[in-house]
Amino acid sequence: GGLTPSTQYCYTVTLRDAPGNSGSSSSPACATTQGAPDTTPPTPNPATFATAPNASSSSQIDMVAGTGSDPSGPVEYQFNETTGGAGATDSSWQTSTSYSDSGLSASTQYCYQVRSRDSVGNTGSYSTASCATTQASSSCGSGQPFSNYIGAGNTTDVTVTQSSVDEVATGVKTIDGSGLSGSNHDTAWESTWQSPSTATNPAQGGSSHWIRYDFGHLYKLGVLHVWNCNEETVRGIQSATIHYSQDGTNWTALPGGPFTFPQAPGTGSYAGFAGPDFGGICARYVVITSNSNYGDGFAHGLSEVQFNIVP
C-alpha cells in the first residue's frame, strides 16, 4: 500500500537458502498502478444544449445536448421537461445526444434542461432551462364564428368572467363594442369593466384583479388591441400579465410580459393601442391580470379589447 496512482514501479526478486547463500537478482519487471478513482462528472458541467429545444410540429419538440467528455466513458444524457405541461415526458438515460418529446399540446410552451453522467455514475448538474412553443394546430380556428377578430362587438359564443364588477361595469363590456364609435371609445363609466375587489386568479393563482375570456372555440391569435379604462383613467391597467390556454386548466404565460398598457387620455377620440402579439398561438382561453393601475385605490379596469385572428 501507499503507492502513487498512475505511477510505474519496477521490481526484482532474489533467492537464498537457509545458510544465507543468495543467488543473483532477476531482471526487473515493471507495473503501473491504476489511476485514482474517477469522482468527476463529464464536462461541460453543467451540461449544455448544442441545439436548443425547437418545435417541429404542433405536438413535438426536438433538441440536442452538447457532447460531453469523460475518462470513464461513455457519457449518457437525461432530458427533463420542467413545466409539467400536458403530454410532456422526461427521457431516460441515453447515449444519444438527441431527444424528441412528442404527444404535446399545440400552441403550448414547454421548457427543458439536460444533464450528463459517466459510466461510473458521476452525474453533472442540469443545464439552464430552454423553452419552445409547439406549433398551432392546423385545424385551429377553422369553421369558427369569426375570422378577423374577437371582441369589439364580435361576441358570438364568447363568455367573460372577472375578479369583480362595479355594478353595470362588467367584463362583457370589454368585448360587446359598447362605447365604440368606429375605432374611438367614449368616456362613459357604463361602457367599461371595473374591478373593485380581487379574487383567486384562475391562471396564476393568488388573489388579483383579472378578466378571463372563453372564446368558445380554438383560434389562432395575433395582436391584441386594447382600449384602456377611458373613464376614470387612473383605474386603467398599467402593468399586465397575460396567460392563454386551450383547455382552461393548463395555462402558459405569454412571453415578453409583464406588459405596459399606456394610460387612456379620457377623451372621446381615444383609438386605443396595439398591445402584445400572441404570434399565432392557438388558444380558447385568455386571462389578463392587472398587476397595477395608474394610482387609483378603488378599482382596476379596461374599456374594450379586440383579439385579432391570424388566418
BATIKOL-886251 format. One record per residue (C-alpha): residue number from 1; x, y, z. Coordinates in nm, 4 decimals, always signed. Example, Ala and Ser with C-alpha at 12.3 -4.5 7.8 and 13.67 -1.06 7.14 Angstrom:
<rs>
+-----+----------+----------+----------+
| num |        X |        Y |        Z |
+-----+----------+----------+----------+
|   1 |  +1.2300 |  -0.4500 |  +0.7800 |
|   2 |  +1.3670 |  -0.1060 |  +0.7140 |
+-----+----------+----------+----------+
</rs>
This chain:
<rs>
+-----+----------+----------+----------+
| num |        X |        Y |        Z |
+-----+----------+----------+----------+
|   1 |  +0.0000 |  +0.0000 |  +0.0000 |
|   2 |  +0.0919 |  +0.3688 |  -0.0081 |
|   3 |  +0.1883 |  +0.3821 |  -0.3781 |
|   4 |  +0.1102 |  +0.6772 |  -0.6014 |
|   5 |  -0.1704 |  +0.6344 |  -0.8544 |
|   6 |  -0.0773 |  +0.6096 |  -1.2236 |
|   7 |  +0.2929 |  +0.5538 |  -1.1439 |
|   8 |  +0.5270 |  +0.2836 |  -1.2759 |
|   9 |  +0.7142 |  +0.0693 |  -1.0220 |
|  10 |  +0.9822 |  -0.1943 |  -1.1117 |
|  11 |  +1.0806 |  -0.4995 |  -0.9053 |
|  12 |  +1.3488 |  -0.7745 |  -0.8930 |
|  13 |  +1.3479 |  -1.0956 |  -0.6939 |
|  14 |  +1.6427 |  -1.2762 |  -0.5254 |
|  15 |  +1.6580 |  -1.6276 |  -0.3764 |
|  16 |  +1.8621 |  -1.7517 |  -0.0782 |
|  17 |  +1.8894 |  -2.0774 |  +0.1162 |
|  18 |  +1.8857 |  -2.1435 |  +0.4879 |
|  19 |  +2.2595 |  -2.0880 |  +0.5343 |
|  20 |  +2.2205 |  -1.7498 |  +0.3632 |
|  21 |  +2.3596 |  -1.8236 |  +0.0206 |
|  22 |  +2.1947 |  -1.5682 |  -0.2150 |
|  23 |  +2.1587 |  -1.6030 |  -0.5869 |
|  24 |  +2.1561 |  -1.3300 |  -0.8467 |
|  25 |  +1.8610 |  -1.0940 |  -0.8744 |
|  26 |  +1.6177 |  -1.1417 |  -1.1566 |
|  27 |  +1.5798 |  -0.8926 |  -1.4348 |
|  28 |  +1.3449 |  -0.6063 |  -1.3341 |
|  29 |  +0.9738 |  -0.6451 |  -1.4040 |
|  30 |  +0.7563 |  -0.3302 |  -1.4019 |
|  31 |  +0.3938 |  -0.2429 |  -1.3429 |
|  32 |  +0.1959 |  +0.0838 |  -1.3278 |
|  33 |  -0.0538 |  +0.1479 |  -1.0520 |
|  34 |  -0.4119 |  +0.2173 |  -1.1517 |
|  35 |  -0.5375 |  +0.5762 |  -1.1708 |
|  36 |  -0.7219 |  +0.7385 |  -0.8838 |
|  37 |  -1.0972 |  +0.6629 |  -0.8757 |
|  38 |  -1.2979 |  +0.8903 |  -1.1101 |
|  39 |  -1.5213 |  +1.1133 |  -0.8977 |
|  40 |  -1.5736 |  +1.3922 |  -1.1527 |
|  41 |  -1.8826 |  +1.4287 |  -1.3755 |
|  42 |  -1.8445 |  +1.4703 |  -1.7511 |
|  43 |  -1.7546 |  +1.8071 |  -1.8959 |
|  44 |  -1.9069 |  +2.0502 |  -1.9634 |
|  45 |  -2.0717 |  +2.0700 |  -1.6244 |
|  46 |  -2.3462 |  +2.1930 |  -1.6112 |
|  47 |  -2.4449 |  +2.0349 |  -1.9417 |
|  48 |  -2.5417 |  +2.2500 |  -2.2406 |
|  49 |  -2.7640 |  +2.2377 |  -2.5473 |
|  50 |  -2.5949 |  +2.2156 |  -2.8864 |
|  51 |  -2.9372 |  +2.2774 |  -3.0418 |
|  52 |  -3.1934 |  +2.4433 |  -2.8155 |
|  53 |  -3.5423 |  +2.2931 |  -2.7939 |
|  54 |  -3.7451 |  +2.3773 |  -3.1049 |
|  55 |  -4.0926 |  +2.2804 |  -3.2224 |
|  56 |  -4.1047 |  +2.0574 |  -3.5284 |
|  57 |  -4.4854 |  +2.0273 |  -3.5255 |
|  58 |  -4.7926 |  +2.1039 |  -3.3165 |
|  59 |  -4.7139 |  +1.8023 |  -3.0955 |
|  60 |  -4.3335 |  +1.7578 |  -3.0929 |
|  61 |  -4.0250 |  +1.9451 |  -2.9700 |
|  62 |  -3.6717 |  +1.8376 |  -3.0661 |
|  63 |  -3.3381 |  +1.9174 |  -2.9002 |
|  64 |  -2.9717 |  +1.8152 |  -2.8990 |
|  65 |  -2.7362 |  +1.8174 |  -2.5993 |
|  66 |  -2.3787 |  +1.9366 |  -2.6269 |
|  67 |  -2.1447 |  +1.6361 |  -2.6425 |
|  68 |  -1.9849 |  +1.5570 |  -2.3066 |
|  69 |  -1.6433 |  +1.4029 |  -2.2433 |
|  70 |  -1.5150 |  +1.1923 |  -1.9557 |
|  71 |  -1.2265 |  +0.9467 |  -1.8981 |
|  72 |  -1.4817 |  +0.6955 |  -1.7667 |
|  73 |  -1.6944 |  +0.6983 |  -2.0793 |
|  74 |  -1.9331 |  +0.6520 |  -2.2432 |
|  75 |  -2.1317 |  +0.9621 |  -2.1463 |
|  76 |  -2.5107 |  +0.9374 |  -2.1059 |
|  77 |  -2.7714 |  +1.2152 |  -2.1154 |
|  78 |  -3.1053 |  +1.2762 |  -1.9473 |
|  79 |  -3.3572 |  +1.5395 |  -2.0638 |
|  80 |  -3.6092 |  +1.6822 |  -1.8172 |
|  81 |  -3.9225 |  +1.8853 |  -1.9006 |
|  82 |  -3.9677 |  +2.1432 |  -1.6239 |
|  83 |  -4.3192 |  +2.2864 |  -1.6649 |
|  84 |  -4.5151 |  +1.9634 |  -1.6276 |
|  85 |  -4.7191 |  +2.0607 |  -1.9329 |
|  86 |  -4.9755 |  +1.8245 |  -2.0848 |
|  87 |  -4.8155 |  +1.5283 |  -2.2611 |
|  88 |  -4.4578 |  +1.6170 |  -2.1650 |
|  89 |  -4.2195 |  +1.3274 |  -2.0939 |
|  90 |  -3.8697 |  +1.3178 |  -1.9422 |
|  91 |  -3.6170 |  +1.0976 |  -2.1190 |
|  92 |  -3.4453 |  +0.8008 |  -1.9608 |
|  93 |  -3.0646 |  +0.7962 |  -1.9502 |
|  94 |  -2.9445 |  +0.7553 |  -2.3089 |
|  95 |  -2.6184 |  +0.7644 |  -2.5019 |
|  96 |  -2.7681 |  +0.9686 |  -2.7853 |
|  97 |  -2.7378 |  +1.3459 |  -2.7558 |
|  98 |  -3.0694 |  +1.3909 |  -2.9420 |
|  99 |  -3.4153 |  +1.3829 |  -2.7854 |
| 100 |  -3.7665 |  +1.4415 |  -2.9210 |
| 101 |  -4.0639 |  +1.4870 |  -2.6903 |
| 102 |  -4.3905 |  +1.4024 |  -2.8670 |
| 103 |  -4.7582 |  +1.3860 |  -2.7757 |
| 104 |  -4.7555 |  +1.7525 |  -2.6691 |
| 105 |  -5.0389 |  +2.0065 |  -2.6854 |
| 106 |  -5.0492 |  +2.2543 |  -2.9731 |
| 107 |  -4.9534 |  +2.6205 |  -2.9144 |
| 108 |  -4.8112 |  +2.5407 |  -2.5698 |
| 109 |  -4.4780 |  +2.6361 |  -2.4190 |
| 110 |  -4.2564 |  +2.3578 |  -2.2826 |
| 111 |  -3.9173 |  +2.4003 |  -2.1127 |
| 112 |  -3.6301 |  +2.1511 |  -2.0958 |
| 113 |  -3.2968 |  +2.1013 |  -1.9217 |
| 114 |  -3.0325 |  +1.8320 |  -1.9738 |
| 115 |  -2.7623 |  +1.6699 |  -1.7597 |
| 116 |  -2.4949 |  +1.4043 |  -1.8198 |
| 117 |  -2.3246 |  +1.1196 |  -1.6317 |
| 118 |  -2.0298 |  +0.8871 |  -1.6906 |
| 119 |  -2.0117 |  +0.5083 |  -1.6766 |
| 120 |  -1.9287 |  +0.5011 |  -1.3044 |
| 121 |  -2.2296 |  +0.7147 |  -1.2125 |
| 122 |  -2.0760 |  +1.0604 |  -1.1688 |
| 123 |  -2.3688 |  +1.2899 |  -1.2555 |
| 124 |  -2.3355 |  +1.6536 |  -1.3524 |
| 125 |  -2.5719 |  +1.9461 |  -1.2974 |
| 126 |  -2.8689 |  +2.0333 |  -1.5158 |
| 127 |  -2.8253 |  +2.2935 |  -1.7849 |
| 128 |  -3.0172 |  +2.6184 |  -1.7794 |
| 129 |  -3.3740 |  +2.5505 |  -1.8935 |
| 130 |  -3.4569 |  +2.6404 |  -2.2530 |
| 131 |  -3.8142 |  +2.6764 |  -2.3797 |
| 132 |  -4.0050 |  +2.6301 |  -2.7048 |
| 133 |  -4.3701 |  +2.6610 |  -2.8037 |
| 134 |  -4.5345 |  +2.3920 |  -3.0141 |
| 135 |  -4.6843 |  +2.4979 |  -3.3441 |
| 136 |  -5.0524 |  +2.5796 |  -3.3760 |
| 137 |  -5.2864 |  +2.3014 |  -3.4766 |
| 138 |  -5.3642 |  +2.3116 |  -3.8474 |
| 139 |  -5.7360 |  +2.2935 |  -3.7655 |
| 140 |  -5.7210 |  +2.5753 |  -3.5110 |
| 141 |  -5.9909 |  +2.8335 |  -3.5825 |
| 142 |  -6.1355 |  +2.6628 |  -3.8896 |
| 143 |  -6.5138 |  +2.6821 |  -3.9163 |
| 144 |  -6.5497 |  +2.9126 |  -3.6146 |
| 145 |  -6.7762 |  +3.2211 |  -3.5912 |
| 146 |  -6.5042 |  +3.4789 |  -3.6589 |
| 147 |  -6.2126 |  +3.5001 |  -3.8992 |
| 148 |  -6.0985 |  +3.8586 |  -3.8364 |
| 149 |  -6.1191 |  +3.9378 |  -3.4644 |
| 150 |  -6.2945 |  +3.8598 |  -3.1345 |
| 151 |  -6.4292 |  +4.1390 |  -2.9159 |
| 152 |  -6.5045 |  +4.4991 |  -3.0174 |
| 153 |  -6.8589 |  +4.3805 |  -3.0926 |
| 154 |  -6.7830 |  +4.0217 |  -3.2037 |
| 155 |  -6.9167 |  +3.8194 |  -2.9122 |
| 156 |  -7.0763 |  +3.5001 |  -3.0505 |
| 157 |  -7.0029 |  +3.2054 |  -2.8161 |
| 158 |  -6.7720 |  +3.4251 |  -2.6044 |
| 159 |  -6.8146 |  +3.4351 |  -2.2256 |
| 160 |  -6.6369 |  +3.6622 |  -1.9800 |
| 161 |  -6.5683 |  +3.6180 |  -1.6089 |
| 162 |  -6.3781 |  +3.8572 |  -1.3869 |
| 163 |  -6.2408 |  +3.9157 |  -1.0384 |
| 164 |  -6.5267 |  +4.1547 |  -0.9547 |
| 165 |  -6.7542 |  +4.4193 |  -1.1081 |
| 166 |  -6.8694 |  +4.7684 |  -1.0189 |
| 167 |  -7.2469 |  +4.7469 |  -1.0714 |
| 168 |  -7.3044 |  +4.7543 |  -1.4522 |
| 169 |  -6.9325 |  +4.7965 |  -1.5322 |
| 170 |  -6.8949 |  +4.4256 |  -1.6097 |
| 171 |  -6.6370 |  +4.2297 |  -1.8047 |
| 172 |  -6.8655 |  +4.1749 |  -2.1049 |
| 173 |  -6.8442 |  +4.5499 |  -2.1702 |
| 174 |  -6.4853 |  +4.4927 |  -2.2845 |
| 175 |  -6.5991 |  +4.2852 |  -2.5863 |
| 176 |  -6.9507 |  +4.3968 |  -2.6793 |
| 177 |  -6.8475 |  +4.7174 |  -2.8558 |
| 178 |  -7.0371 |  +4.9388 |  -2.6134 |
| 179 |  -6.8762 |  +5.2798 |  -2.6133 |
| 180 |  -6.7098 |  +5.2304 |  -2.9527 |
| 181 |  -6.7826 |  +5.4612 |  -3.2436 |
| 182 |  -6.5728 |  +5.3369 |  -3.5282 |
| 183 |  -6.2313 |  +5.2894 |  -3.3693 |
| 184 |  -6.2812 |  +5.5528 |  -3.0971 |
| 185 |  -6.4040 |  +5.4785 |  -2.7467 |
| 186 |  -6.6162 |  +5.7070 |  -2.5312 |
| 187 |  -6.5580 |  +5.8078 |  -2.1698 |
| 188 |  -6.8732 |  +5.6551 |  -2.0174 |
| 189 |  -6.8429 |  +5.4500 |  -1.6994 |
| 190 |  -7.1153 |  +5.2080 |  -1.8061 |
| 191 |  -6.9165 |  +5.1035 |  -2.1165 |
| 192 |  -6.6132 |  +4.9888 |  -1.9137 |
| 193 |  -6.5238 |  +4.6952 |  -1.6903 |
| 194 |  -6.4086 |  +4.7954 |  -1.3421 |
| 195 |  -6.2913 |  +4.5579 |  -1.0690 |
| 196 |  -6.3011 |  +4.6977 |  -0.7154 |
| 197 |  -6.2102 |  +4.3668 |  -0.5441 |
| 198 |  -5.9551 |  +4.0937 |  -0.6062 |
| 199 |  -6.0328 |  +3.7219 |  -0.6360 |
| 200 |  -5.8428 |  +3.3966 |  -0.6882 |
| 201 |  -5.6751 |  +3.4117 |  -1.0287 |
| 202 |  -5.7668 |  +3.1113 |  -1.2490 |
| 203 |  -5.4409 |  +3.1238 |  -1.4475 |
| 204 |  -5.1681 |  +3.2015 |  -1.1959 |
| 205 |  -5.3261 |  +3.1519 |  -0.8542 |
| 206 |  -5.3176 |  +3.4063 |  -0.5762 |
| 207 |  -5.5616 |  +3.6942 |  -0.5413 |
| 208 |  -5.5601 |  +3.9714 |  -0.8007 |
| 209 |  -5.7672 |  +4.1809 |  -1.0408 |
| 210 |  -5.8229 |  +3.9786 |  -1.3595 |
| 211 |  -6.0539 |  +3.9201 |  -1.6520 |
| 212 |  -6.0963 |  +3.5812 |  -1.8264 |
| 213 |  -6.2178 |  +3.5290 |  -2.1828 |
| 214 |  -6.3567 |  +3.1979 |  -2.3088 |
| 215 |  -6.3911 |  +3.2257 |  -2.6870 |
| 216 |  -6.5916 |  +2.9034 |  -2.7055 |
| 217 |  -6.3573 |  +2.7710 |  -2.9776 |
| 218 |  -5.9881 |  +2.7498 |  -3.0566 |
| 219 |  -5.8469 |  +3.0458 |  -3.2503 |
| 220 |  -5.5045 |  +3.1438 |  -3.3805 |
| 221 |  -5.4473 |  +3.4742 |  -3.2036 |
| 222 |  -5.2466 |  +3.7695 |  -3.3295 |
| 223 |  -5.2108 |  +4.1246 |  -3.1963 |
| 224 |  -5.4307 |  +4.2252 |  -2.9028 |
| 225 |  -5.5746 |  +4.5756 |  -2.9480 |
| 226 |  -5.6590 |  +4.7442 |  -2.6182 |
| 227 |  -5.8632 |  +5.0436 |  -2.5136 |
| 228 |  -5.7595 |  +5.1099 |  -2.1536 |
| 229 |  -6.0087 |  +5.2455 |  -1.8997 |
| 230 |  -6.1142 |  +5.5763 |  -2.0562 |
| 231 |  -6.3465 |  +5.6944 |  -1.7777 |
| 232 |  -6.1532 |  +5.7136 |  -1.4501 |
| 233 |  -5.8256 |  +5.6786 |  -1.6393 |
| 234 |  -5.6252 |  +5.6248 |  -1.3188 |
| 235 |  -5.8113 |  +5.2935 |  -1.2923 |
| 236 |  -5.6663 |  +5.1749 |  -1.6219 |
| 237 |  -5.4281 |  +4.8813 |  -1.6164 |
| 238 |  -5.0656 |  +4.9910 |  -1.6103 |
| 239 |  -4.8854 |  +4.6540 |  -1.5831 |
| 240 |  -5.0475 |  +4.3371 |  -1.7137 |
| 241 |  -4.9610 |  +3.9685 |  -1.7249 |
| 242 |  -5.1358 |  +3.7585 |  -1.9895 |
| 243 |  -5.1926 |  +3.3824 |  -1.9852 |
| 244 |  -5.3507 |  +3.1610 |  -2.2505 |
| 245 |  -5.4852 |  +2.8051 |  -2.2534 |
| 246 |  -5.6548 |  +2.5529 |  -2.4795 |
| 247 |  -5.8392 |  +2.3692 |  -2.2035 |
| 248 |  -5.8852 |  +2.6270 |  -1.9256 |
| 249 |  -5.6698 |  +2.4183 |  -1.6908 |
| 250 |  -5.3148 |  +2.4277 |  -1.8260 |
| 251 |  -5.2023 |  +2.7901 |  -1.8597 |
| 252 |  -4.8996 |  +2.9437 |  -2.0301 |
| 253 |  -4.7736 |  +3.2967 |  -1.9712 |
| 254 |  -4.7443 |  +3.4980 |  -2.2920 |
| 255 |  -4.3698 |  +3.5588 |  -2.3417 |
| 256 |  -4.2450 |  +3.9137 |  -2.3015 |
| 257 |  -4.4617 |  +4.0057 |  -2.0034 |
| 258 |  -4.5425 |  +4.1812 |  -1.7888 |
| 259 |  -4.6742 |  +4.4288 |  -2.0441 |
| 260 |  -4.7214 |  +4.8030 |  -2.0009 |
| 261 |  -5.0616 |  +4.9364 |  -2.1085 |
| 262 |  -5.0466 |  +5.3130 |  -2.1802 |
| 263 |  -5.2900 |  +5.5285 |  -1.9844 |
| 264 |  -5.6034 |  +5.6370 |  -2.1694 |
| 265 |  -5.6456 |  +6.0129 |  -2.2324 |
| 266 |  -6.0032 |  +6.0400 |  -2.1047 |
| 267 |  -6.1302 |  +6.1892 |  -2.4322 |
| 268 |  -6.3886 |  +6.0706 |  -2.6831 |
| 269 |  -6.1319 |  +6.0377 |  -2.9595 |
| 270 |  -5.9423 |  +5.7524 |  -2.7917 |
| 271 |  -5.8373 |  +5.4915 |  -3.0503 |
| 272 |  -5.6604 |  +5.2573 |  -2.8093 |
| 273 |  -5.3255 |  +5.0936 |  -2.8843 |
| 274 |  -5.1721 |  +4.7804 |  -3.0364 |
| 275 |  -5.0808 |  +4.5595 |  -2.7431 |
| 276 |  -4.8973 |  +4.2267 |  -2.7137 |
| 277 |  -4.8737 |  +3.9912 |  -3.0124 |
| 278 |  -4.9785 |  +3.6310 |  -2.9474 |
| 279 |  -4.7811 |  +3.5279 |  -3.2552 |
| 280 |  -5.0367 |  +3.2833 |  -3.3946 |
| 281 |  -5.0676 |  +3.0651 |  -3.0844 |
| 282 |  -5.3805 |  +2.8516 |  -3.0685 |
| 283 |  -5.5971 |  +2.9229 |  -2.7644 |
| 284 |  -5.9528 |  +2.9179 |  -2.6426 |
| 285 |  -5.8994 |  +3.0969 |  -2.3126 |
| 286 |  -5.7114 |  +3.4161 |  -2.2206 |
| 287 |  -5.6657 |  +3.5771 |  -1.8780 |
| 288 |  -5.5446 |  +3.9360 |  -1.8451 |
| 289 |  -5.4183 |  +4.0100 |  -1.4956 |
| 290 |  -5.3750 |  +4.3669 |  -1.3710 |
| 291 |  -5.0555 |  +4.3904 |  -1.1673 |
| 292 |  -5.1007 |  +4.7646 |  -1.1135 |
| 293 |  -5.3133 |  +5.0560 |  -1.2280 |
| 294 |  -5.2358 |  +5.4275 |  -1.2650 |
| 295 |  -5.2795 |  +5.5080 |  -0.8971 |
| 296 |  -5.6492 |  +5.4701 |  -0.8187 |
| 297 |  -5.7256 |  +5.2962 |  -0.4905 |
| 298 |  -6.0775 |  +5.1848 |  -0.5784 |
| 299 |  -6.0683 |  +4.9742 |  -0.8950 |
| 300 |  -5.8752 |  +4.8377 |  -1.1934 |
| 301 |  -6.0368 |  +4.8360 |  -1.5345 |
| 302 |  -6.0495 |  +4.8312 |  -1.9146 |
| 303 |  -6.2785 |  +4.9816 |  -2.1764 |
| 304 |  -6.2505 |  +4.7358 |  -2.4667 |
| 305 |  -6.0305 |  +4.4630 |  -2.6177 |
| 306 |  -6.0036 |  +4.3195 |  -2.9676 |
| 307 |  -5.8259 |  +3.9862 |  -3.0199 |
| 308 |  -5.7119 |  +3.9866 |  -3.3805 |
| 309 |  -5.7176 |  +3.6447 |  -3.5502 |
| 310 |  -5.4381 |  +3.5063 |  -3.7668 |
| 311 |  -5.5694 |  +3.3458 |  -4.0900 |
+-----+----------+----------+----------+
</rs>
